[in-house]
Amino acid sequence: SKHGKPILFVYSNSPHWQRYIEEHWLPQLQAHAVVLNWSERKIWSRQRPFEARVFHYFAGRREYNPIVLYFPKQGPMRIVRFWQAFQDFKHGEEQKLKEAEKELFEMLAQIRQGDV
């Protein structure tokens, strides 16, 4: 809907990213995103059936968690996959995570400008 949230964000309770995401991203994401936890996917079909279908349709079978699906008012839908970025980060390589985060925060800035 036109009043819906433009981001679908999926992550899980992985020790590699849960705390990082919940501290750094969720406070900024929550106003603009439907957040699904992969670790609780058994209840998705009851609680968020539409979003669950959207996720399964677009995310595919590789590197689907954590993931951002962004549906802007104009232009094509965008996907940012964070799995590889967090694998690198675990081994001390920050570059991919910083780039993916930059993309996420640019999306949020775009959304906020559209809200004004």
MDAnalysis code that builds the backbone (N, CA, C; Angstrom):
import MDAnalysis as mda
import numpy as np

u = mda.Universe.empty(348, n_residues=116, atom_resindex=np.repeat(np.arange(116), 3), trajectory=True)
u.add_TopologyAttr("name", ["N", "CA", "C"] * 116)
u.add_TopologyAttr("resid", np.arange(1, 117))
u.add_TopologyAttr("resname", ["SER", "LYS", "HIS", "GLY", "LYS", "PRO", "ILE", "LEU", "PHE", "VAL", "TYR", "SER", "ASN", "SER", "PRO", "HIS", "TRP", "GLN", "ARG", "TYR", "ILE", "GLU", "GLU", "HIS", "TRP", "LEU", "PRO", "GLN", "LEU", "GLN", "ALA", "HIS", "ALA", "VAL", "VAL", "LEU", "ASN", "TRP", "SER", "GLU", "ARG", "LYS", "ILE", "TRP", "SER", "ARG", "GLN", "ARG", "PRO", "PHE", "GLU", "ALA", "ARG", "VAL", "PHE", "HIS", "TYR", "PHE", "ALA", "GLY", "ARG", "ARG", "GLU", "TYR", "ASN", "PRO", "ILE", "VAL", "LEU", "TYR", "PHE", "PRO", "LYS", "GLN", "GLY", "PRO", "MET", "ARG", "ILE", "VAL", "ARG", "PHE", "TRP", "GLN", "ALA", "PHE", "GLN", "ASP", "PHE", "LYS", "HIS", "GLY", "GLU", "GLU", "GLN", "LYS", "LEU", "LYS", "GLU", "ALA", "GLU", "LYS", "GLU", "LEU", "PHE", "GLU", "MET", "LEU", "ALA", "GLN", "ILE", "ARG", "GLN", "GLY", "ASP", "VAL"])
u.atoms.positions = np.array([
    [0.843, -1.196, 0.000],
    [0.000, 0.000, 0.000],
    [0.867, 1.230, 0.000],
    [0.259, 2.364, -0.339],
    [1.049, 3.589, -0.382],
    [1.451, 4.036, 1.028],
    [0.795, 3.488, 2.033],
    [1.183, 3.803, 3.416],
    [2.074, 2.724, 4.005],
    [2.385, 1.710, 3.201],
    [3.227, 0.629, 3.691],
    [4.668, 1.071, 3.847],
    [5.456, 0.224, 4.463],
    [6.872, 0.533, 4.655],
    [7.657, 0.053, 3.439],
    [8.574, 0.887, 2.933],
    [9.248, 0.559, 1.674],
    [10.373, -0.462, 1.785],
    [10.739, -0.844, 3.004],
    [11.830, -1.809, 3.170],
    [11.320, -3.059, 3.865],
    [11.744, -4.202, 3.330],
    [11.575, -5.471, 4.038],
    [12.979, -5.912, 4.433],
    [13.203, -6.039, 5.732],
    [14.527, -6.395, 6.241],
    [14.441, -7.733, 6.962],
    [15.318, -8.647, 6.577],
    [15.346, -9.973, 7.199],
    [16.741, -10.229, 7.761],
    [16.780, -10.649, 9.004],
    [18.045, -11.069, 9.614],
    [17.729, -12.212, 10.566],
    [18.729, -12.697, 11.295],
    [18.507, -13.821, 12.203],
    [19.325, -13.629, 13.475],
    [19.155, -14.571, 14.385],
    [19.849, -14.501, 15.673],
    [21.273, -15.052, 15.592],
    [21.961, -14.787, 14.504],
    [23.326, -15.283, 14.365],
    [24.274, -14.472, 15.241],
    [25.202, -15.151, 15.929],
    [26.192, -14.411, 16.718],
    [27.077, -13.524, 15.850],
    [27.119, -13.785, 14.540],
    [27.970, -12.974, 13.660],
    [27.383, -11.594, 13.376],
    [26.059, -11.437, 13.538],
    [25.496, -10.130, 13.192],
    [24.333, -9.639, 14.041],
    [23.708, -10.516, 14.824],
    [22.503, -10.081, 15.544],
    [22.725, -8.815, 16.367],
    [23.761, -8.834, 17.210],
    [23.971, -7.702, 18.098],
    [24.306, -6.437, 17.315],
    [25.163, -6.590, 16.315],
    [25.561, -5.460, 15.483],
    [24.335, -4.816, 14.832],
    [23.497, -5.641, 14.238],
    [22.300, -5.145, 13.546],
    [21.338, -4.487, 14.535],
    [21.120, -5.146, 15.670],
    [20.146, -4.612, 16.626],
    [20.627, -3.308, 17.250],
    [21.940, -3.139, 17.343],
    [22.465, -1.888, 17.910],
    [22.597, -0.783, 16.877],
    [23.068, -1.120, 15.667],
    [23.424, -0.088, 14.696],
    [22.350, 0.205, 13.661],
    [21.538, -0.789, 13.324],
    [20.602, -0.596, 12.206],
    [19.149, -0.495, 12.625],
    [18.711, -1.388, 13.510],
    [17.281, -1.450, 13.811],
    [16.697, -0.129, 14.308],
    [17.404, 0.614, 15.171],
    [16.794, 1.877, 15.617],
    [16.469, 2.811, 14.441],
    [17.296, 2.791, 13.399],
    [17.056, 3.654, 12.248],
    [16.092, 3.025, 11.252],
    [16.086, 1.708, 11.201],
    [15.264, 0.994, 10.220],
    [13.797, 0.909, 10.601],
    [13.519, 0.810, 11.895],
    [12.184, 0.397, 12.317],
    [11.050, 1.270, 11.799],
    [11.282, 2.568, 11.663],
    [10.212, 3.446, 11.175],
    [9.880, 3.181, 9.712],
    [10.819, 2.604, 8.976],
    [10.661, 2.490, 7.523],
    [10.680, 1.056, 7.010],
    [10.753, 0.090, 7.915],
    [10.932, -1.289, 7.474],
    [10.017, -2.244, 8.222],
    [9.575, -3.258, 7.502],
    [9.019, -4.438, 8.155],
    [10.220, -5.348, 8.412],
    [10.410, -5.728, 9.656],
    [11.569, -6.533, 10.043],
    [11.104, -7.956, 10.346],
    [11.714, -8.909, 9.671],
    [11.431, -10.319, 9.930],
    [12.696, -10.996, 10.442],
    [12.538, -11.839, 11.431],
    [13.662, -12.590, 11.965],
    [13.604, -14.014, 11.417],
    [14.625, -14.370, 10.649],
    [14.693, -15.698, 10.030],
    [14.611, -16.804, 11.079],
    [15.138, -16.540, 12.261],
    [15.123, -17.541, 13.330],
    [13.707, -17.804, 13.835],
    [12.759, -16.915, 13.502],
    [11.365, -17.091, 13.925],
    [10.457, -17.361, 12.724],
    [11.034, -17.887, 11.641],
    [10.266, -18.002, 10.395],
    [9.073, -18.951, 10.481],
    [9.042, -19.832, 11.494],
    [7.890, -20.729, 11.630],
    [6.587, -19.959, 11.872],
    [6.685, -18.758, 12.443],
    [5.456, -17.988, 12.713],
    [5.165, -16.948, 11.628],
    [6.033, -16.826, 10.647],
    [5.809, -15.829, 9.594],
    [4.474, -16.033, 8.897],
    [4.145, -17.288, 8.585],
    [2.949, -17.536, 7.776],
    [1.687, -17.062, 8.504],
    [1.733, -17.058, 9.831],
    [0.598, -16.526, 10.611],
    [0.684, -15.016, 10.748],
    [1.871, -14.514, 11.088],
    [1.986, -13.103, 11.449],
    [2.205, -12.183, 10.254],
    [2.994, -12.641, 9.285],
    [3.364, -11.775, 8.160],
    [3.323, -12.560, 6.845],
    [2.170, -13.126, 6.485],
    [2.149, -13.991, 5.299],
    [2.558, -13.270, 4.011],
    [2.102, -12.038, 3.836],
    [2.441, -11.310, 2.606],
    [3.945, -11.064, 2.514],
    [4.513, -10.523, 3.594],
    [5.946, -10.226, 3.603],
    [6.769, -11.503, 3.459],
    [6.310, -12.583, 4.055],
    [7.018, -13.857, 3.921],
    [7.075, -14.276, 2.455],
    [5.963, -14.124, 1.739],
    [5.939, -14.475, 0.313],
    [6.866, -13.571, -0.489],
    [6.847, -12.275, -0.183],
    [7.727, -11.322, -0.878],
    [9.186, -11.717, -0.666],
    [9.539, -12.002, 0.580],
    [10.908, -12.416, 0.887],
    [11.299, -13.654, 0.092],
    [10.472, -14.698, 0.148],
    [10.823, -15.954, -0.528],
    [10.925, -15.754, -2.037],
    [10.093, -14.877, -2.571],
    [10.099, -14.637, -4.014],
    [11.384, -13.937, -4.464],
    [11.793, -12.910, -3.725],
    [12.917, -12.079, -4.177],
    [14.287, -12.487, -3.637],
    [14.324, -13.096, -2.464],
    [15.623, -13.312, -1.809],
    [16.426, -14.449, -2.427],
    [15.736, -15.441, -2.991],
    [16.457, -16.556, -3.579],
    [17.014, -17.510, -2.536],
    [17.921, -18.350, -2.969],
    [18.421, -19.421, -2.102],
    [19.856, -19.209, -1.642],
    [20.462, -18.086, -1.995],
    [21.838, -17.863, -1.544],
    [21.931, -16.482, -0.893],
    [22.703, -16.420, 0.145],
    [22.977, -15.142, 0.826],
    [21.707, -14.341, 1.070],
    [20.682, -15.039, 1.572],
    [19.380, -14.384, 1.746],
    [19.195, -13.812, 3.150],
    [20.246, -13.818, 3.942],
    [20.109, -13.396, 5.330],
    [21.492, -12.993, 5.860],
    [21.634, -11.769, 6.333],
    [20.682, -10.660, 6.355],
    [20.491, -10.053, 4.951],
    [19.305, -9.481, 4.743],
    [18.999, -8.911, 3.434],
    [18.039, -7.731, 3.574],
    [18.220, -6.770, 2.687],
    [17.295, -5.645, 2.573],
    [16.644, -5.702, 1.192],
    [15.317, -5.671, 1.184],
    [14.558, -5.514, -0.056],
    [13.925, -4.129, 0.004],
    [14.268, -3.290, -0.948],
    [13.807, -1.898, -0.944],
    [12.902, -1.657, -2.140],
    [11.697, -1.177, -1.855],
    [10.700, -0.903, -2.887],
    [10.446, 0.606, -2.922],
    [11.258, 1.351, -3.689],
    [11.109, 2.816, -3.692],
    [9.818, 3.233, -4.403],
    [9.387, 4.470, -4.127],
    [8.182, 4.982, -4.807],
    [8.404, 5.031, -6.310],
    [9.612, 5.387, -6.701],
    [9.950, 5.396, -8.124],
    [11.210, 4.580, -8.352],
    [11.308, 4.033, -9.531],
    [12.514, 3.290, -9.881],
    [12.430, 1.838, -9.464],
    [13.450, 1.083, -9.850],
    [13.421, -0.362, -9.621],
    [13.643, -0.739, -8.160],
    [13.112, -1.878, -7.806],
    [13.332, -2.459, -6.498],
    [14.826, -2.784, -6.354],
    [15.340, -2.649, -5.141],
    [16.763, -2.918, -4.910],
    [16.946, -3.934, -3.787],
    [17.998, -4.720, -3.937],
    [18.324, -5.742, -2.941],
    [19.750, -5.514, -2.457],
    [19.930, -5.515, -1.148],
    [21.281, -5.494, -0.584],
    [21.429, -6.743, 0.273],
    [22.416, -7.562, -0.086],
    [22.697, -8.792, 0.654],
    [23.907, -8.553, 1.562],
    [23.784, -8.949, 2.818],
    [24.835, -8.675, 3.802],
    [25.615, -9.904, 4.237],
    [25.213, -11.081, 3.770],
    [25.836, -12.312, 4.290],
    [27.354, -12.302, 4.089],
    [27.793, -12.074, 2.856],
    [29.234, -12.091, 2.566],
    [29.970, -10.983, 3.318],
    [29.329, -9.836, 3.406],
    [29.939, -8.714, 4.131],
    [30.224, -9.085, 5.581],
    [29.290, -9.776, 6.205],
    [29.499, -10.189, 7.597],
    [30.516, -11.318, 7.705],
    [30.590, -12.183, 6.694],
    [31.635, -13.220, 6.707],
    [33.018, -12.555, 6.696],
    [33.175, -11.561, 5.824],
    [34.448, -10.838, 5.753],
    [34.736, -10.115, 7.062],
    [33.710, -9.470, 7.601],
    [33.841, -8.682, 8.829],
    [34.326, -9.572, 9.971],
    [33.802, -10.794, 10.022],
    [34.195, -11.782, 11.030],
    [35.704, -12.033, 10.970],
    [36.284, -11.906, 9.763],
    [37.717, -12.150, 9.565],
    [38.521, -10.855, 9.519],
    [37.917, -9.775, 10.021],
    [38.657, -8.529, 10.144],
    [38.624, -7.634, 8.913],
    [37.872, -8.021, 7.893],
    [37.766, -7.204, 6.674],
    [36.473, -6.402, 6.730],
    [36.600, -5.076, 6.808],
    [35.415, -4.233, 7.000],
    [34.837, -3.676, 5.712],
    [35.587, -3.736, 4.626],
    [35.231, -2.986, 3.419],
    [33.828, -3.311, 2.891],
    [33.525, -4.586, 2.712],
    [32.220, -4.971, 2.144],
    [31.072, -4.525, 3.044],
    [31.266, -4.667, 4.361],
    [30.207, -4.274, 5.282],
    [29.985, -2.768, 5.216],
    [31.077, -1.995, 5.170],
    [30.944, -0.536, 5.087],
    [30.214, -0.126, 3.811],
    [30.526, -0.786, 2.705],
    [29.870, -0.461, 1.432],
    [28.387, -0.806, 1.475],
    [28.064, -1.971, 2.010],
    [26.660, -2.392, 2.083],
    [25.879, -1.489, 3.032],
    [26.504, -1.123, 4.146],
    [25.864, -0.203, 5.094],
    [25.608, 1.150, 4.456],
    [26.575, 1.621, 3.690],
    [26.425, 2.912, 3.012],
    [25.200, 2.879, 2.103],
    [25.036, 1.774, 1.388],
    [23.878, 1.617, 0.514],
    [22.569, 1.636, 1.329],
    [22.575, 0.930, 2.457],
    [21.403, 0.907, 3.326],
    [21.061, 2.310, 3.826],
    [22.071, 3.027, 4.309],
    [21.802, 4.340, 4.877],
    [21.424, 5.363, 3.801],
    [21.914, 5.172, 2.570],
    [21.467, 6.025, 1.464],
    [19.995, 5.785, 1.161],
    [19.563, 4.541, 1.226],
    [18.141, 4.231, 1.039],
    [17.304, 4.933, 2.104],
    [17.747, 4.842, 3.351],
    [17.000, 5.466, 4.443],
    [16.928, 6.983, 4.266],
    [18.021, 7.575, 3.816],
    [18.030, 9.023, 3.581],
    [17.031, 9.386, 2.480],
    [17.002, 8.565, 1.436],
    [16.072, 8.769, 0.320],
    [14.624, 8.692, 0.809],
    [14.341, 7.722, 1.651],
    [12.999, 7.532, 2.189],
    [12.618, 8.744, 3.036],
    [13.534, 9.185, 3.901],
    [13.236, 10.310, 4.782],
    [12.966, 11.583, 3.985],
    [13.712, 11.785, 2.893],
    [13.471, 12.961, 2.054],
    [12.090, 12.910, 1.446],
    [11.669, 11.699, 1.055],
    [10.344, 11.542, 0.480],
    [9.230, 11.753, 1.491],
    [9.542, 11.582, 2.773],
    [8.531, 11.737, 3.841],
    [8.270, 13.193, 4.170],
    [9.203, 14.056, 3.806],
    [9.100, 15.475, 4.210],
    [7.952, 16.145, 3.485],
])
